[in-house]
């Protein structure tokens, strides 16, 4: 019994495995991207609304850190706009600015807490939000890159 030659020599038995592996990897990458992005956008959106509304506990925190209360309205507005920018399709340059803004917001908050020594219990959450921002940025699909 003669064996037929493969007309496509580059398609060995490992190709289906490679495709499945890549597809599985892409699914995990996409899931990781969306989980991180929704968490960051959710915090930016909700935190921004709280900032704009100057709810008492947020206002007290910002005052203890040495910032004026009007800073909350400015910061909150940018946070809400950043959340929207991360979630809308396309607009990769706008997303880059939103990622940078979120990163500066979280790392700036870390420095503010460390500098004043006030409410250091916030540091782990701020570190997680910083890491999620970087993770979302690193895992974003090609359609969301510049």
One Martini backbone bead per residue (centre of mass of N, CA, C, O) as a GRO file, in nm:
protein
  146
    1UNK     BB    1   0.093   0.039   0.027
    2UNK     BB    2   0.067   0.355  -0.068
    3UNK     BB    3   0.174   0.671   0.020
    4UNK     BB    4   0.058   0.977   0.031
    5UNK     BB    5   0.146   1.282  -0.036
    6UNK     BB    6   0.189   1.592   0.093
    7UNK     BB    7   0.095   1.898  -0.048
    8UNK     BB    8   0.155   2.021   0.257
    9UNK     BB    9   0.449   2.026   0.424
   10UNK     BB   10   0.372   2.245   0.668
   11UNK     BB   11   0.134   2.029   0.756
   12UNK     BB   12   0.149   1.886   1.023
   13UNK     BB   13   0.051   1.739   1.320
   14UNK     BB   14   0.097   2.023   1.483
   15UNK     BB   15  -0.104   2.232   1.375
   16UNK     BB   16  -0.365   2.186   1.536
   17UNK     BB   17  -0.225   2.235   1.807
   18UNK     BB   18  -0.126   2.523   1.748
   19UNK     BB   19  -0.400   2.646   1.698
   20UNK     BB   20  -0.529   2.572   1.967
   21UNK     BB   21  -0.320   2.712   2.140
   22UNK     BB   22  -0.355   2.995   2.023
   23UNK     BB   23  -0.657   3.021   2.074
   24UNK     BB   24  -0.642   2.979   2.379
   25UNK     BB   25  -0.451   3.217   2.427
   26UNK     BB   26  -0.640   3.435   2.309
   27UNK     BB   27  -0.869   3.393   2.510
   28UNK     BB   28  -0.706   3.462   2.766
   29UNK     BB   29  -0.618   3.741   2.673
   30UNK     BB   30  -0.902   3.856   2.637
   31UNK     BB   31  -1.002   3.804   2.924
   32UNK     BB   32  -0.780   3.967   3.068
   33UNK     BB   33  -0.836   4.232   2.934
   34UNK     BB   34  -1.140   4.268   3.019
   35UNK     BB   35  -1.108   4.243   3.322
   36UNK     BB   36  -0.909   4.478   3.359
   37UNK     BB   37  -1.069   4.699   3.208
   38UNK     BB   38  -1.332   4.692   3.374
   39UNK     BB   39  -1.201   4.755   3.644
   40UNK     BB   40  -1.075   5.027   3.568
   41UNK     BB   41  -1.325   5.165   3.447
   42UNK     BB   42  -1.500   5.136   3.697
   43UNK     BB   43  -1.322   5.299   3.889
   44UNK     BB   44  -1.310   5.555   3.724
   45UNK     BB   45  -1.614   5.607   3.705
   46UNK     BB   46  -1.698   5.591   4.004
   47UNK     BB   47  -1.471   5.770   4.119
   48UNK     BB   48  -1.544   6.018   3.948
   49UNK     BB   49  -1.826   6.060   4.060
   50UNK     BB   50  -1.736   6.095   4.354
   51UNK     BB   51  -1.559   6.339   4.300
   52UNK     BB   52  -1.769   6.530   4.177
   53UNK     BB   53  -1.962   6.496   4.439
   54UNK     BB   54  -1.797   6.507   4.700
   55UNK     BB   55  -1.783   6.295   4.895
   56UNK     BB   56  -1.692   6.293   5.215
   57UNK     BB   57  -1.464   6.071   5.219
   58UNK     BB   58  -1.312   6.187   4.974
   59UNK     BB   59  -1.272   6.476   5.070
   60UNK     BB   60  -1.114   6.402   5.327
   61UNK     BB   61  -0.882   6.256   5.193
   62UNK     BB   62  -0.781   6.489   5.012
   63UNK     BB   63  -0.733   6.688   5.243
   64UNK     BB   64  -0.522   6.511   5.397
   65UNK     BB   65  -0.327   6.514   5.133
   66UNK     BB   66  -0.340   6.843   5.039
   67UNK     BB   67  -0.596   6.897   4.870
   68UNK     BB   68  -0.822   7.054   4.705
   69UNK     BB   69  -1.159   7.012   4.641
   70UNK     BB   70  -1.155   7.100   4.334
   71UNK     BB   71  -0.978   6.861   4.234
   72UNK     BB   72  -1.207   6.651   4.212
   73UNK     BB   73  -1.349   6.759   3.959
   74UNK     BB   74  -1.114   6.733   3.768
   75UNK     BB   75  -1.041   6.435   3.819
   76UNK     BB   76  -1.325   6.313   3.773
   77UNK     BB   77  -1.361   6.396   3.480
   78UNK     BB   78  -1.111   6.239   3.371
   79UNK     BB   79  -1.200   5.961   3.466
   80UNK     BB   80  -1.461   5.934   3.306
   81UNK     BB   81  -1.329   5.977   3.028
   82UNK     BB   82  -1.134   5.737   3.055
   83UNK     BB   83  -1.343   5.512   3.076
   84UNK     BB   84  -1.469   5.561   2.802
   85UNK     BB   85  -1.209   5.529   2.630
   86UNK     BB   86  -1.158   5.223   2.708
   87UNK     BB   87  -1.452   5.117   2.585
   88UNK     BB   88  -1.434   5.223   2.319
   89UNK     BB   89  -1.401   5.193   2.002
   90UNK     BB   90  -1.116   5.248   1.909
   91UNK     BB   91  -0.912   5.506   1.965
   92UNK     BB   92  -0.596   5.453   2.048
   93UNK     BB   93  -0.484   5.729   2.142
   94UNK     BB   94  -0.692   5.779   2.364
   95UNK     BB   95  -0.616   5.526   2.527
   96UNK     BB   96  -0.327   5.606   2.593
   97UNK     BB   97  -0.412   5.849   2.765
   98UNK     BB   98  -0.583   5.690   2.967
   99UNK     BB   99  -0.360   5.511   3.074
  100UNK     BB  100  -0.177   5.735   3.170
  101UNK     BB  101  -0.380   5.867   3.364
  102UNK     BB  102  -0.422   5.620   3.546
  103UNK     BB  103  -0.129   5.580   3.626
  104UNK     BB  104  -0.090   5.864   3.751
  105UNK     BB  105  -0.314   5.846   3.958
  106UNK     BB  106  -0.216   5.593   4.118
  107UNK     BB  107   0.081   5.677   4.170
  108UNK     BB  108   0.012   5.951   4.298
  109UNK     BB  109  -0.146   5.830   4.536
  110UNK     BB  110   0.085   5.672   4.654
  111UNK     BB  111   0.270   5.914   4.708
  112UNK     BB  112   0.074   6.072   4.886
  113UNK     BB  113   0.051   5.860   5.110
  114UNK     BB  114   0.354   5.835   5.173
  115UNK     BB  115   0.412   6.140   5.234
  116UNK     BB  116   0.180   6.162   5.470
  117UNK     BB  117   0.078   5.880   5.609
  118UNK     BB  118  -0.210   5.849   5.500
  119UNK     BB  119  -0.393   5.584   5.461
  120UNK     BB  120  -0.213   5.306   5.399
  121UNK     BB  121  -0.448   5.099   5.330
  122UNK     BB  122  -0.464   5.191   5.016
  123UNK     BB  123  -0.210   5.072   4.872
  124UNK     BB  124  -0.297   4.791   4.766
  125UNK     BB  125  -0.519   4.893   4.578
  126UNK     BB  126  -0.339   5.083   4.410
  127UNK     BB  127  -0.150   4.857   4.310
  128UNK     BB  128  -0.366   4.692   4.164
  129UNK     BB  129  -0.462   4.917   3.971
  130UNK     BB  130  -0.191   4.953   3.837
  131UNK     BB  131  -0.162   4.660   3.735
  132UNK     BB  132  -0.427   4.656   3.568
  133UNK     BB  133  -0.346   4.880   3.376
  134UNK     BB  134  -0.098   4.739   3.259
  135UNK     BB  135  -0.244   4.481   3.169
  136UNK     BB  136  -0.443   4.610   2.975
  137UNK     BB  137  -0.232   4.739   2.794
  138UNK     BB  138  -0.070   4.469   2.722
  139UNK     BB  139  -0.349   4.300   2.620
  140UNK     BB  140  -0.430   4.453   2.393
  141UNK     BB  141  -0.552   4.465   2.100
  142UNK     BB  142  -0.467   4.571   1.788
  143UNK     BB  143  -0.727   4.764   1.762
  144UNK     BB  144  -0.604   4.923   2.046
  145UNK     BB  145  -0.358   5.024   1.891
  146UNK     BB  146  -0.105   5.251   1.759
   0.00000   0.00000   0.00000
